[in-house]
Amino acid sequence: MVARKELRSSIVQEEKLPDVCSVKIELGDVSGIVADSLLFCFEIIKPGNSLRNAELRIKKIPFVLFCNKCKIETTNTFGIRMCDACKEFDTKIVSGTEMIITEIELK
């Protein structure tokens, strides 16, 4: 653990990276990543590097399906690939499984 911390600190000092103000992430409802856990981990890695004053901003993205049979988009909170309208499984995931870093704001 100490070796990782020293390595991280030396890389940041060596590179002289600018301070980060914020990191914005789009997080899908069924991405498999728990937003609170991600926030907790972000707080742990902040001290001693360019993230020390940064804020993690998470935008939740709903799970959305497109049904190839009835040609509509539906959503559900369980991540089940069944169309809520016609109950068919011939669907395509439109959103809700992603984790995307959309912006890193620097000082």
C-alpha positions as CSV (number, residue, x, y, z in Angstrom):
1,M,0.0,0.0,0.0
2,V,2.8,2.4,0.9
3,A,4.7,1.6,-2.3
4,R,1.6,2.4,-4.4
5,K,1.1,5.7,-2.6
6,E,4.7,6.7,-3.1
7,L,4.6,5.7,-6.8
8,R,1.4,7.7,-7.3
9,S,2.8,10.7,-5.6
10,S,6.1,10.6,-7.5
11,I,4.3,10.3,-10.9
12,V,2.1,13.3,-10.1
13,Q,5.1,15.4,-8.9
14,E,7.2,14.3,-11.8
15,E,4.6,15.2,-14.4
16,K,3.6,18.4,-12.6
17,L,0.0,17.9,-13.5
18,P,-2.5,20.8,-13.1
19,D,-5.1,20.6,-10.3
20,V,-8.4,19.0,-11.2
21,C,-11.5,20.9,-10.3
22,S,-14.1,18.3,-11.3
23,V,-14.6,14.9,-13.0
24,K,-17.9,14.3,-14.7
25,I,-19.1,10.7,-15.3
26,E,-22.1,9.3,-17.0
27,L,-23.1,6.1,-15.1
28,G,-25.7,3.7,-16.4
29,D,-28.3,2.4,-14.0
30,V,-27.4,-1.2,-14.8
31,S,-23.6,-0.7,-15.4
32,G,-22.8,-2.9,-12.4
33,I,-21.1,0.1,-10.7
34,V,-22.6,1.4,-7.5
35,A,-22.4,5.2,-7.5
36,D,-21.8,5.5,-3.7
37,S,-18.9,3.1,-3.9
38,L,-17.4,5.0,-6.8
39,L,-17.7,8.3,-4.8
40,F,-16.1,6.6,-1.8
41,C,-13.2,5.3,-3.8
42,F,-12.7,8.7,-5.4
43,E,-12.4,10.3,-2.0
44,I,-9.7,7.7,-1.0
45,I,-7.5,8.5,-4.0
46,K,-7.7,12.3,-3.8
47,P,-5.2,13.2,-1.1
48,G,-1.6,13.9,-2.2
49,N,-2.2,14.5,-5.9
50,S,-3.9,16.7,-8.5
51,L,-7.3,15.4,-7.5
52,R,-7.0,16.7,-3.9
53,N,-9.7,19.4,-4.4
54,A,-11.7,17.7,-7.2
55,E,-15.4,16.9,-7.1
56,L,-16.8,13.8,-8.7
57,R,-20.1,14.5,-10.5
58,I,-22.1,11.5,-11.5
59,K,-25.0,11.8,-14.0
60,K,-27.3,8.7,-13.9
61,I,-28.2,7.2,-17.3
62,P,-31.5,5.2,-17.4
63,F,-31.6,1.7,-18.8
64,V,-33.4,2.0,-22.2
65,L,-34.3,-0.7,-24.7
66,F,-35.4,-0.5,-28.3
67,C,-37.9,-3.2,-29.3
68,N,-37.3,-4.6,-32.8
69,K,-40.9,-5.9,-32.9
70,C,-43.0,-3.0,-31.9
71,K,-40.4,-0.3,-32.7
72,I,-40.6,1.6,-29.4
73,E,-38.2,2.5,-26.7
74,T,-39.0,1.2,-23.2
75,T,-37.2,1.4,-19.8
76,N,-37.1,-0.7,-16.7
77,T,-35.0,-0.5,-13.5
78,F,-34.0,-4.2,-13.5
79,G,-31.9,-4.4,-16.7
80,I,-34.2,-7.1,-18.1
81,R,-34.1,-7.1,-21.9
82,M,-37.8,-7.6,-22.3
83,C,-40.0,-5.0,-24.0
84,D,-42.5,-3.6,-21.4
85,A,-45.0,-3.0,-24.2
86,C,-45.2,-6.3,-26.1
87,K,-43.2,-8.6,-23.7
88,E,-40.8,-9.7,-26.5
89,F,-37.1,-10.2,-26.0
90,D,-36.1,-9.1,-29.5
91,T,-34.6,-5.8,-28.1
92,K,-31.4,-3.7,-28.4
93,I,-29.9,-1.9,-25.4
94,V,-29.9,1.9,-26.2
95,S,-28.4,3.1,-22.9
96,G,-27.9,2.3,-19.2
97,T,-24.8,0.0,-19.2
98,E,-22.1,2.6,-19.7
99,M,-19.6,4.3,-17.5
100,I,-18.1,7.3,-19.5
101,I,-15.8,10.0,-18.3
102,T,-17.3,13.0,-20.1
103,E,-15.3,15.8,-18.7
104,I,-12.2,16.6,-16.6
105,E,-12.1,20.3,-15.6
106,L,-8.6,21.6,-14.8
107,K,-7.6,24.8,-13.0
